[in-house]
């Protein structure tokens, strides 16, 4: 992390996004909380809901985490398949 760069809690980020979604302007939030507009915009994009099914929505960040988890599980399956092949030969 770069020097002097602030870290914000997930709860704080969600609060800022909720304020934006409730109608507060990006400029007002930026000046009130001393956060750059680009930082707030990034938080908004990460928390923007994505419709998966008729009744299901997830955020872009949750989708990204699901993709990572899926890749990890697929890797574990491949390892287990190789192990089964090794043990089956013995």
GINORCOR-V41472 format. One line per field, one symbol per residue. ss: DSSP state (a for helix, b for strand, c for the rest). psi: psi as a letter, one per 30 degrees, with the letter a starting at -180 (. if undefined). A space follows every 10 residues. Layout:
# GINORCOR-V41472
ss: ???
psi: ???
This chain:
# GINORCOR-V41472
ss: ccccccccca aaaaaaaaaa accccaaaaa aaacccaaaa aaaaaaccbb bcccccbbba aaaaaaaaaa aaaaaaaaaa aaaaaaaaac
psi: klkfkkkkle eeeeeeeeee fffkleeeee eeghkleeee eeeeeegkkk keaegkklle eeeeeeeeee eeeeeeeeee eeeeeefff.
